[in-house]
Amino acid sequence: MGVEQDEHEGEFERCEKRLKCFGGEELSEDERGGKLPLQSGDFFFYPMVPSSIVVSDALEPDFPIIYVNTVFEMFTGYRAHEVLGRNCRFLQYRDPHAQRRHPLVDPVVVSEIRRCLEEGIGFQGELLNFRKDGTPLVNRLRLAPIHGDDGTITHVIGIQVFSEAKTDLNSVSYPVFKESCQQQFDQTGYYSPKSGQLQHSRHEEICGILQLSDEVLAQNILSRLTPRDVASIGSVCRRICQLTKNEHLRKMVCQNAWGREVTGALELMTKKKLGWGRLARELTTLEAVCWKKLTVGGAVEPSRCNFSACAAGNRLVLFGGEGVNMQPMDDTFVLNLDAANPEWRRVSVKSSPPGRWGHTLSCLNGSWLVVFGGYGRQGLLNDVFVLDLDAKQPTWKEVSGGTPPLPRSWHSSCTVEGSKLVVSGGCTDAGVLLRTHICWISP
Ligand SMILES: Cc1cc2nc3c(=O)[nH]c(=O)nc-3n(C[C@H](O)[C@H](O)[C@H](O)COP(=O)(O)O)c2cc1C
């Protein structure tokens, strides 16, 4: 697949002619000086310019380039022999000798490219690139994986549409790369504090991770954490706190956690003055949640108290309770909050647990409901019943076997790991408080 320079010299010439034609400008051989025909400023906005194409080997580490076409060479100023065998990220460096990505290249897009390549899916997006001479370019990039006969990805094709970047490269203020407070790097590239309390010997006192540059910390470590962890790690020290407040970093973290689509939708909210940091915090801590009165249809009848209710996804389920004259109830009601007009409905079940109050109702695996204990007609109970809300004909089934918890009421319970019911506290008839008990349920 690799194409050497001289092999496509003819194609190069043809392409050059077409481009000259679209540009309406002839460059003399002298003007070209034997170099690539397009200089910065000459090549933007030709609607019919053929696509720049790069092919990388997906079976080799780091996707080395095995082919670039002449259009790529013309737009980027790099000759094929200079780029074959390299990863295409050099286009994110402002000059051929730069050691790292330019600060204005959006790290969110880069991490999205990385994710798509890791997951073997296509990518489409826009990012800042640079010609060999340092001219900024907007690259509308598409990446498409190519599968071999056995389904493995053997190559990735990149198609670039380059256009002029109206970017002021002198006003770099991208904070992830702008080194944070009081930081400088010594000749070995290690972090050394200019001032402040960290005046001790570097080797003894400074935590290894803090010797990394802001860029490495932000892009290689913080950006891979969950939104909640980013919020927590900010309390480690001032420097990390400052980095975690960076909007680009926050956006990247949100994108990793919730995907590109959701992040895109959330981005609209950040434009309404809610920064990424605040948004992520509200989403992970629910601190912005507030009560809203909901009026629903239907009714739980007959009326009762001491019932138990729990959520099964967006459905609220209620079981049993104490009716008039201390009547133990055994009916099941559901309120589907996803419905256009939510209303309480009695679930028609084939059989029910004995009526009770002071019991607990918990949800298991999204649609299974578990009733435990409480007070029934015969006194305290320690039975366990399970019902699949999504079954065609929902039926309460008793779960037997193992050592059940002691009979009790006024306890609390929850389910963990999809198979365990944890029953805590509660009391006996004599008012004795009971201990926590875990029982395994295999519906
Ligand atoms: C076939 C192919 C073409 C690519 N073309 C470009 C490109 O034109 N510009 C660019 O900035 N990155 C391009 N990339 C993406 C980079 O090579 C690299 O995968 C990206 O920067 C993410 O990885 P990194 O975080 O390790 O740099 C291309 C990748 C592949 C596989």
The ligand as a Tripos MOL2 file, in Angstrom:
@<TRIPOS>MOLECULE
LIG
   31    33     1     0     0
SMALL
NO_CHARGES

@<TRIPOS>ATOM
      1 C1         -5.4500    7.4800    9.2910 C.3       1 LIG1
      2 C2         -5.3280    8.5850   10.3120 C.ar      1 LIG1
      3 C3         -5.3120    9.8900    9.9010 C.ar      1 LIG1
      4 C4         -5.2010   10.9300   10.8130 C.ar      1 LIG1
      5 N1         -5.1850   12.2100   10.3710 N.ar      1 LIG1
      6 C5         -5.0040   13.2090   11.2480 C.ar      1 LIG1
      7 C6         -4.9200   14.5560   10.8090 C.ar      1 LIG1
      8 O1         -5.0320   14.8560    9.6450 O.2       1 LIG1
      9 N2         -4.7330   15.5050   11.7440 N.ar      1 LIG1
     10 C7         -4.6140   15.2490   13.0770 C.ar      1 LIG1
     11 O2         -4.4590   16.1550   13.8780 O.2       1 LIG1
     12 N3         -4.7250   13.9740   13.5330 N.ar      1 LIG1
     13 C8         -4.9060   12.9590   12.6570 C.ar      1 LIG1
     14 N4         -5.0000   11.6710   13.0980 N.ar      1 LIG1
     15 C9         -5.0600   11.4210   14.5430 C.3       1 LIG1
     16 C10        -3.6820   11.2830   15.2100 C.3       1 LIG1
     17 O3         -2.8500   10.4720   14.4560 O.3       1 LIG1
     18 C11        -3.8370   10.6600   16.6110 C.3       1 LIG1
     19 O4         -4.4890    9.4330   16.4900 O.3       1 LIG1
     20 C12        -4.6190   11.5660   17.5480 C.3       1 LIG1
     21 O5         -3.8190   12.7130   17.7840 O.3       1 LIG1
     22 C13        -4.9670   10.9180   18.8960 C.3       1 LIG1
     23 O6         -3.8980   10.2600   19.4510 O.3       1 LIG1
     24 P1         -2.8510   10.9280   20.5090 P.3       1 LIG1
     25 O7         -3.6440   11.4800   21.6240 O.co2     1 LIG1
     26 O8         -1.9820    9.7830   20.9040 O.co2     1 LIG1
     27 O9         -2.1170   11.9930   19.7680 O.co2     1 LIG1
     28 C14        -5.1060   10.6290   12.2020 C.ar      1 LIG1
     29 C15        -5.1260    9.2970   12.6140 C.ar      1 LIG1
     30 C16        -5.2250    8.2810   11.6870 C.ar      1 LIG1
     31 C17        -5.2470    6.8420   12.1650 C.3       1 LIG1
@<TRIPOS>BOND
     1     1     2 1
     2     2     3 ar
     3     2    30 ar
     4     3     4 ar
     5     4     5 ar
     6     4    28 ar
     7     5     6 ar
     8     6     7 ar
     9     6    13 1
    10     7     8 2
    11     7     9 ar
    12     9    10 ar
    13    10    11 2
    14    10    12 ar
    15    12    13 ar
    16    13    14 ar
    17    14    15 1
    18    14    28 ar
    19    15    16 1
    20    16    17 1
    21    16    18 1
    22    18    19 1
    23    18    20 1
    24    20    21 1
    25    20    22 1
    26    22    23 1
    27    23    24 1
    28    24    25 2
    29    24    26 1
    30    24    27 1
    31    28    29 ar
    32    29    30 ar
    33    30    31 1
@<TRIPOS>SUBSTRUCTURE
     1 LIG1         1 GROUP 0 **** ****
